[in-house]
Amino acid sequence: MAIPTDRIYSLEGKGLKLTTAEDIEPYLAELRNVENLEEVRLNGNTLGAEASKALASVLKTKKTLKVATLHDIFTSRLKDEVKESVVAICEALGELPDLVEVNLSDNAFGPLGAESMAPFLARHTKLEVLKLNNNGLGIQGGTTIARALLECHAECEKQGLQPALRTLVCGRNRLENGAAPEFARAFAALKTLREVRMPQNGIRPEGIAELVAGLSHNTELGVLDLQDNTFTASGSQALAVALAKWETLEALNIGDCLLGAEGGRLVIQALKNRHTLKTVNLQYNEIENDGAVALSESLRTLKVLESLELNGNRFDAEGDAVELIKAALSENDLDDDILGSLSDMEELTDDEDEEDESDDEKDEAEQPTSAAKADEQLADLVDEMKKQLSI
């Protein structure tokens, strides 16, 4: 539901440098006069510690505030100054009973900022949307945020409340594998997430497997963006297992994730019967011709698809597999326009072609036992992930 404009206060994109309490006072005077304030937008300015403290003193009086848009507000500020600012602002936000959304993206506060906001995250049980994109959290900061979310879940249980968090954006934060276990535990505990975006975090297959295992407990997940992390076959296998749980998934972005030929096949086969999917990004994943053929089969069940990105993979843009994909789209009365550009497809080298032929011969020889082995591997992987997450 859109917020009425007379209940929004905005300094968005004005490029103001507000260092002292005196600098920010003219704007705070305006803010004080907004009755029934529901959203504040301060992004695109830069606030010093004293200005932030003055802002906090006014914000905490605005008990009707629902949305705090505070991304990109500390440009050129020193770390200690930013820490003071985050502490003051988050303490004020913690006093607002109706607050449901906070955006602190594009503020380079790192692990210190995460520590500063952790108490707010741990006790604000009504928070539904948390956006922390490009904050330089690293493993330490990411772990701090995830633990705060776990503490908030415990607080909800203590008060007999359902966890409120629905959306988490935490991309470009160098979380790597080190932060994955705590996020996985938080995800598994919450069970309420509907949108998770964690692109460009340097997470490798083991961490991916942990994350998607935790996310599999969020059965109403509608949007998953893990672009530009590293899956390979093992991470892809874990995702394939988790996909079976997300019956309302609408958007999947795993472009630039190095699925590989085997991993690509596993994920593509798991997309079958995900009837609610509207957008799928599989770009630059080394998916080969057999994966593209398998995709044409899965597409027959995706009747509400609106966007399919396959550029940068390893099959012929004008080959039979693409014709099969287009035919599958046509069968569902969907336009070819759904299929994005295929202008940057990667070609296999002669050596790779020979390796593929050898692999095909080997696969034929092992065909009677391969399906059983795959089932056993999937079962073992799920068991192992459950043990790691203690779920």
PLY file of the C-alpha trace (Angstrom):
ply
format ascii 1.0
element vertex 391
property float x
property float y
property float z
element edge 390
property int vertex1
property int vertex2
end_header
0.00 0.00 0.00
1.48 3.34 -1.10
2.22 5.93 1.57
0.42 9.28 1.00
2.84 12.02 -0.07
1.82 14.27 2.82
3.14 11.62 5.21
6.59 11.45 3.58
9.51 13.71 4.41
12.24 13.66 1.76
15.67 15.17 1.25
16.43 12.48 -1.33
19.44 13.15 -3.55
20.00 16.77 -2.52
23.72 16.28 -1.89
23.63 18.10 1.44
26.66 17.99 3.74
25.22 18.08 7.25
27.96 17.84 9.84
26.73 19.65 12.94
23.40 19.92 14.73
23.20 23.50 13.43
23.66 22.29 9.84
20.69 19.94 10.03
18.38 22.07 12.21
16.48 23.81 9.34
15.51 20.40 7.97
14.64 19.02 11.39
12.28 21.96 11.86
10.48 20.84 8.71
10.50 17.24 9.88
8.97 18.15 13.24
6.04 19.75 11.44
5.09 16.65 9.45
2.09 15.10 11.16
1.53 11.35 11.07
4.92 10.82 9.38
5.17 7.36 7.79
8.33 7.55 5.68
11.56 9.51 5.82
13.97 9.63 2.86
17.42 11.02 3.56
19.45 9.11 0.98
21.98 10.94 -1.17
23.22 13.29 1.54
26.07 12.98 4.04
25.56 13.21 7.80
28.15 13.67 10.52
27.87 12.27 14.03
26.44 15.44 15.61
23.90 15.86 12.82
22.93 12.19 13.15
22.38 12.55 16.89
20.18 15.59 16.32
18.24 13.66 13.68
17.83 10.73 16.06
16.33 12.98 18.74
13.56 13.96 16.32
13.06 10.55 14.71
12.33 8.85 18.02
9.34 11.17 18.51
7.77 10.10 15.21
5.90 7.08 16.52
3.95 6.58 13.27
7.08 6.11 11.13
6.97 2.94 9.04
9.82 3.27 6.51
13.33 4.66 7.08
15.20 5.16 3.80
18.74 5.91 4.91
21.01 4.51 2.22
24.09 6.46 1.12
24.11 8.95 4.01
27.70 8.69 5.29
29.86 9.43 2.23
33.30 10.85 3.18
32.74 10.29 6.92
35.35 8.63 9.15
34.72 5.16 10.61
34.37 6.32 14.22
32.00 9.08 13.15
29.89 6.61 11.20
29.77 4.24 14.16
28.46 7.02 16.43
25.88 7.94 13.81
24.62 4.38 13.35
24.33 3.85 17.11
22.30 7.05 17.56
20.00 6.43 14.60
19.37 2.76 15.41
18.62 3.57 19.05
15.99 6.03 17.82
14.55 3.55 15.32
14.22 1.01 18.11
11.68 3.28 19.82
9.30 3.33 16.84
6.59 0.68 17.27
5.25 0.84 13.69
8.62 0.71 11.88
8.61 -2.14 9.34
11.31 -1.23 6.79
14.89 0.00 7.09
17.29 0.65 4.22
20.91 1.32 5.23
22.51 0.18 1.96
25.53 1.88 0.38
26.92 2.99 3.72
30.46 1.66 4.12
30.24 1.06 7.85
31.76 -2.45 7.83
31.80 -4.73 10.90
31.70 -1.73 13.28
28.41 -0.60 11.78
27.03 -4.11 12.06
27.88 -4.16 15.77
26.23 -0.76 16.18
22.94 -1.84 14.64
22.82 -5.38 16.07
20.94 -4.43 19.29
18.19 -2.80 17.20
17.89 -5.83 14.91
17.85 -8.22 17.86
14.89 -6.59 19.59
12.78 -4.96 16.87
10.35 -7.82 16.31
8.12 -5.99 13.80
10.78 -5.42 11.14
9.62 -6.82 7.79
12.17 -5.44 5.31
15.91 -5.07 5.92
18.19 -3.73 3.18
21.92 -3.89 3.80
23.47 -3.86 0.34
27.09 -2.81 -0.21
28.03 -2.09 3.40
31.44 -3.78 3.48
30.26 -6.13 6.21
32.73 -8.93 5.51
32.53 -12.25 7.32
32.59 -10.65 10.77
29.88 -8.08 10.06
27.70 -10.57 8.22
27.94 -13.02 11.10
26.97 -10.24 13.52
23.87 -9.37 11.48
22.81 -13.02 11.15
23.19 -13.61 14.89
21.08 -10.52 15.59
18.34 -11.95 13.37
18.54 -15.20 15.32
18.24 -13.28 18.58
15.20 -11.47 17.21
13.62 -14.83 16.40
14.26 -15.95 19.97
12.67 -12.73 21.23
9.61 -13.40 19.07
9.28 -16.87 20.56
9.64 -15.44 24.05
6.80 -12.98 23.38
4.65 -15.50 21.54
4.96 -13.59 18.26
5.41 -14.73 14.67
8.70 -13.48 13.15
7.93 -10.55 10.85
10.97 -10.45 8.53
9.92 -11.01 4.92
12.66 -9.38 2.85
16.43 -9.44 3.29
18.80 -7.69 0.89
22.46 -8.28 1.73
24.50 -8.21 -1.47
28.01 -6.96 -2.27
29.20 -7.51 1.29
32.05 -10.05 0.94
30.23 -12.48 3.21
32.09 -15.47 1.71
31.68 -18.94 3.19
32.52 -17.69 6.67
29.19 -15.93 7.25
27.07 -18.59 5.56
26.52 -20.93 8.56
25.01 -18.18 10.75
22.78 -16.90 7.95
21.68 -20.47 7.28
20.71 -20.92 10.92
18.82 -17.64 10.91
16.98 -18.57 7.71
16.05 -22.01 9.05
14.71 -20.47 12.26
12.73 -17.63 10.66
10.68 -19.60 8.11
8.98 -16.33 7.03
11.24 -15.07 4.25
9.69 -14.30 0.88
12.51 -12.34 -0.76
16.25 -12.90 -0.30
18.89 -11.10 -2.35
22.54 -11.91 -1.64
24.43 -11.35 -4.92
28.17 -10.76 -5.30
29.31 -12.04 -1.93
32.14 -14.41 -2.88
30.21 -17.37 -1.47
31.55 -20.72 -2.70
29.80 -24.11 -3.06
29.94 -25.18 0.59
28.48 -21.86 1.72
25.83 -21.96 -1.01
24.76 -25.43 0.13
24.38 -24.16 3.71
22.40 -21.08 2.67
19.90 -22.88 0.44
19.42 -25.60 3.06
18.44 -22.91 5.55
16.25 -21.16 3.00
14.44 -24.40 2.19
12.55 -23.95 5.48
11.02 -20.76 4.08
8.39 -22.48 1.97
6.75 -19.23 0.80
9.96 -17.87 -0.73
9.07 -15.91 -3.85
12.35 -14.23 -4.89
15.90 -15.59 -4.66
18.90 -13.69 -6.02
22.32 -15.28 -5.55
23.92 -13.88 -8.70
27.70 -13.85 -9.03
28.55 -16.35 -6.31
30.08 -19.78 -7.06
27.94 -22.93 -7.16
29.69 -25.61 -9.27
28.05 -29.05 -9.20
27.75 -29.40 -5.42
26.12 -26.03 -4.84
23.81 -26.64 -7.79
22.83 -30.01 -6.36
21.91 -28.38 -3.05
19.82 -25.75 -4.86
18.05 -28.46 -6.85
17.02 -30.13 -3.58
15.78 -26.84 -2.11
13.81 -25.85 -5.21
11.33 -28.62 -4.49
10.27 -26.75 -1.32
9.54 -23.37 -2.92
6.13 -23.84 -4.48
5.48 -20.09 -4.83
8.87 -19.08 -6.27
8.46 -16.32 -8.88
12.00 -15.07 -9.52
15.31 -16.94 -9.55
18.56 -15.13 -10.36
21.62 -17.38 -10.40
23.45 -15.75 -13.30
27.27 -15.76 -13.22
27.30 -18.58 -10.67
29.48 -21.14 -12.49
26.94 -23.94 -12.34
28.87 -25.91 -14.94
27.45 -28.53 -17.29
26.49 -30.99 -14.55
25.21 -28.37 -12.12
23.26 -26.66 -14.87
21.44 -29.90 -15.70
20.57 -30.51 -12.04
19.10 -27.05 -11.53
17.27 -27.04 -14.85
15.64 -30.39 -14.15
14.57 -29.09 -10.72
12.84 -26.11 -12.36
10.27 -28.46 -13.82
6.85 -27.95 -12.24
7.85 -24.67 -10.55
4.64 -23.35 -12.09
4.81 -19.89 -10.50
8.17 -18.87 -11.98
8.07 -15.58 -13.89
11.76 -14.67 -14.24
14.77 -16.98 -14.51
18.36 -15.82 -14.97
20.86 -18.56 -15.89
23.39 -16.38 -17.74
27.13 -17.17 -17.90
26.95 -20.54 -16.18
28.77 -22.84 -18.64
25.50 -24.64 -19.38
25.99 -26.88 -22.41
23.75 -28.26 -25.13
22.29 -31.12 -23.09
21.35 -28.65 -20.36
19.62 -26.45 -22.92
17.67 -29.45 -24.23
16.65 -30.33 -20.66
15.54 -26.72 -20.21
13.17 -27.03 -23.16
11.45 -29.85 -21.28
11.22 -27.93 -18.00
9.87 -24.87 -19.80
6.74 -26.74 -20.82
5.57 -26.52 -17.20
6.42 -22.81 -16.76
3.32 -21.25 -18.24
3.55 -17.79 -16.64
7.21 -17.13 -17.50
7.97 -13.51 -18.40
11.78 -13.44 -18.69
14.46 -16.05 -19.42
18.16 -15.08 -19.55
20.58 -17.61 -21.05
23.31 -15.47 -22.60
26.95 -16.44 -22.13
26.43 -20.20 -21.92
28.06 -22.93 -24.00
25.57 -23.94 -26.66
24.85 -22.67 -30.15
22.54 -19.66 -30.22
21.17 -20.91 -33.54
21.25 -24.63 -32.76
18.55 -27.23 -32.25
18.45 -26.74 -28.47
17.45 -23.09 -28.83
14.79 -24.06 -31.36
13.42 -26.54 -28.81
13.39 -23.79 -26.17
11.48 -21.48 -28.50
9.06 -24.27 -29.36
8.40 -24.86 -25.64
7.68 -21.16 -25.16
5.35 -21.22 -28.15
3.47 -24.23 -26.74
2.71 -22.11 -23.68
1.54 -19.20 -25.87
4.56 -17.18 -24.77
6.47 -14.82 -27.09
10.08 -15.36 -28.16
10.76 -11.94 -26.63
10.80 -13.64 -23.24
14.13 -15.17 -24.25
16.84 -12.57 -23.73
19.83 -11.91 -25.97
22.10 -14.81 -26.97
24.77 -12.57 -28.47
27.63 -13.65 -26.20
27.45 -17.43 -26.24
30.66 -19.30 -25.43
31.94 -21.95 -27.83
33.51 -25.24 -26.73
37.11 -25.82 -27.85
38.02 -28.95 -29.84
39.65 -30.45 -26.72
36.49 -29.86 -24.70
34.37 -31.44 -27.46
36.55 -34.56 -27.30
36.24 -34.65 -23.50
32.46 -34.39 -23.80
32.34 -37.28 -26.28
34.44 -39.38 -23.90
32.15 -38.42 -21.01
29.09 -39.39 -23.06
30.54 -42.85 -23.74
31.34 -43.25 -20.05
27.82 -42.13 -19.08
26.29 -44.73 -21.39
28.40 -47.46 -19.78
27.38 -46.36 -16.28
23.74 -45.63 -17.08
22.16 -48.52 -15.08
23.60 -47.28 -11.77
23.88 -43.50 -12.28
20.31 -42.65 -11.27
20.56 -44.64 -8.05
23.90 -43.03 -7.22
22.46 -39.56 -7.84
19.57 -40.27 -5.48
21.98 -41.50 -2.80
24.19 -38.43 -3.22
21.23 -36.08 -2.88
20.01 -37.86 0.25
23.51 -37.80 1.77
23.89 -34.10 0.97
20.60 -33.20 2.65
21.51 -35.26 5.74
24.91 -33.61 5.97
23.45 -30.11 5.65
20.90 -30.87 8.36
23.69 -32.04 10.68
25.73 -28.89 10.01
22.75 -26.65 10.72
21.44 -28.69 13.66
17.95 -28.80 12.16
0 1
1 2
2 3
3 4
4 5
5 6
6 7
7 8
8 9
9 10
10 11
11 12
12 13
13 14
14 15
15 16
16 17
17 18
18 19
19 20
20 21
21 22
22 23
23 24
24 25
25 26
26 27
27 28
28 29
29 30
30 31
31 32
32 33
33 34
34 35
35 36
36 37
37 38
38 39
39 40
40 41
41 42
42 43
43 44
44 45
45 46
46 47
47 48
48 49
49 50
50 51
51 52
52 53
53 54
54 55
55 56
56 57
57 58
58 59
59 60
60 61
61 62
62 63
63 64
64 65
65 66
66 67
67 68
68 69
69 70
70 71
71 72
72 73
73 74
74 75
75 76
76 77
77 78
78 79
79 80
80 81
81 82
82 83
83 84
84 85
85 86
86 87
87 88
88 89
89 90
90 91
91 92
92 93
93 94
94 95
95 96
96 97
97 98
98 99
99 100
100 101
101 102
102 103
103 104
104 105
105 106
106 107
107 108
108 109
109 110
110 111
111 112
112 113
113 114
114 115
115 116
116 117
117 118
118 119
119 120
120 121
121 122
122 123
123 124
124 125
125 126
126 127
127 128
128 129
129 130
130 131
131 132
132 133
133 134
134 135
135 136
136 137
137 138
138 139
139 140
140 141
141 142
142 143
143 144
144 145
145 146
146 147
147 148
148 149
149 150
150 151
151 152
152 153
153 154
154 155
155 156
156 157
157 158
158 159
159 160
160 161
161 162
162 163
163 164
164 165
165 166
166 167
167 168
168 169
169 170
170 171
171 172
172 173
173 174
174 175
175 176
176 177
177 178
178 179
179 180
180 181
181 182
182 183
183 184
184 185
185 186
186 187
187 188
188 189
189 190
190 191
191 192
192 193
193 194
194 195
195 196
196 197
197 198
198 199
199 200
200 201
201 202
202 203
203 204
204 205
205 206
206 207
207 208
208 209
209 210
210 211
211 212
212 213
213 214
214 215
215 216
216 217
217 218
218 219
219 220
220 221
221 222
222 223
223 224
224 225
225 226
226 227
227 228
228 229
229 230
230 231
231 232
232 233
233 234
234 235
235 236
236 237
237 238
238 239
239 240
240 241
241 242
242 243
243 244
244 245
245 246
246 247
247 248
248 249
249 250
250 251
251 252
252 253
253 254
254 255
255 256
256 257
257 258
258 259
259 260
260 261
261 262
262 263
263 264
264 265
265 266
266 267
267 268
268 269
269 270
270 271
271 272
272 273
273 274
274 275
275 276
276 277
277 278
278 279
279 280
280 281
281 282
282 283
283 284
284 285
285 286
286 287
287 288
288 289
289 290
290 291
291 292
292 293
293 294
294 295
295 296
296 297
297 298
298 299
299 300
300 301
301 302
302 303
303 304
304 305
305 306
306 307
307 308
308 309
309 310
310 311
311 312
312 313
313 314
314 315
315 316
316 317
317 318
318 319
319 320
320 321
321 322
322 323
323 324
324 325
325 326
326 327
327 328
328 329
329 330
330 331
331 332
332 333
333 334
334 335
335 336
336 337
337 338
338 339
339 340
340 341
341 342
342 343
343 344
344 345
345 346
346 347
347 348
348 349
349 350
350 351
351 352
352 353
353 354
354 355
355 356
356 357
357 358
358 359
359 360
360 361
361 362
362 363
363 364
364 365
365 366
366 367
367 368
368 369
369 370
370 371
371 372
372 373
373 374
374 375
375 376
376 377
377 378
378 379
379 380
380 381
381 382
382 383
383 384
384 385
385 386
386 387
387 388
388 389
389 390
